[in-house]
Amino acid sequence: MKNLIALFSLLCLSAAAFAASDEVVLRTDYYQNGNLKYAGYAMIHPEAGEIPHGYWQYFHPNGFLKSAGYFKEGYKCKTWTNFFENGSVESYGPYSKGMKDGRWHLFYKNGAKMAEGKFSDNLAKGTWTYWHTNGVLETEGDFKEGKRVGKRVYYDARGNKLWYGRFVDDEKEGEWRLDGKDKTTVATYKGGVLMGQREEIYYPNGDIKEKIESEVIFGQLTGSQIKTVYAEDEVMASQGLLFNGTPYGVWRYYENGKLEQKEMGGVPETLQQHRRSLAEAQAAASRRAAAAAQNKDQNLDPMANIRESQEPFQYGPRKFEVIMQPPTQMEMTVTTDSGRSIDLNENNYDVTKQNPRSFEALRQMAARAREQKAAEEMSEEMKEEE
């Protein structure tokens, strides 16, 4: 508790010092190929060093813009736009205090819309909609605190209905169905783990023709199935085991009410090996889970979990990544080469069209700074030689 109080006191003092600072610097860096890596404004903080505050641009190694947007006192804010290496938009949406907050739009590399929905504190919320690259709906469903919840239906790129079912806390639950023209596949889940799967094939009149039930071990299909065939009067005609489509074991045939049996061979060695490997993997996972639980119980530091999961901030001299509790709004301006005064806190949501300082201006300033540094280094070398 004392550590948290001390850290909170330091944070408050740092915030006060940060609010008093008004020095703004332009920061740039380059890839080894000479292309600009990033360019943006930072404030000088007496404790944390340089704090991003103002407009920032990040670039791919090939020179194309990677992302662009504003920082406010170390936080991402307003709308940020992200780009693929080919220059097309990957996503854009608003931030609040460094967290995604509001409606976001996501795209494929070919420019087609991929998804749209809202975030709150970096977690998806409400209804999200997804599309295929050709613009056909893929799925639409709800999120709660970043987790999928409720019913969801998936469609292929032609608009045909695929799997549909229900999510609970981001896990598939209950029956998920895939309806075809003359057959239905049903997969049953519990807590996101596959518990069973069956396929039903129908006659034109709707009566069941075949039922194929798949073996599931620890959530995995083994390739073994029980196949039951029915006559058109819904009377069982035959039943037996399959492994990857090949019969094995004892098959039963019914004809005129009489039962006949036929031996189709023993359990395939491949199936036996698969079953053993699944059992071993499950046993290993159980041992790891038990060891993790034991280590957690033996942790005698009562503050460990609090520090890990509940601290509302990160603090330290991490360049361009420091996150702080935001101090009060500051009046912060810079002057461009043309003498224009720009407010870094200005509400500007279209960062790709209304840059407070254009990329070309940033590039020229950075190039001049780099040339000046090279000249200074050369001058120092010449003095040493003399």
Secondary structure, DSSP 8 states (H G I E B T S, - for coil): -HHHHHHHHHHHHHHHHHHH---EEEEEEE-TTS-EEEEEEEEEETTTEEEEEEEEEEE-TTS-EEEEEEEETTEEEEEEEEE-TTS-EEEEEEEETTEE-EEEEEE-TTS-EEEEEEEETTEEEEEEEEE-TTS-EEEEEEEETTEEEEEEEEE-TTS-EEEEEEEETTEEEEEEEEE-SSEEEEEEEETTEEEEEEEEEE-TTS-EEEEEEEEEETTEEEEEEEEEEE-TTS-EEEEEEEETTEEEEEEEEEETTEEEEEE--S--HHHHHHHHHHHHHHHHHHHHHHHHHHHHHT---TTHHHHHHT---B-S--TTT-B----S----EEE-TTS-EEETT-----TTT--SS-HHHHHHHHHHHHHHHHHHHHHHHHHHH-
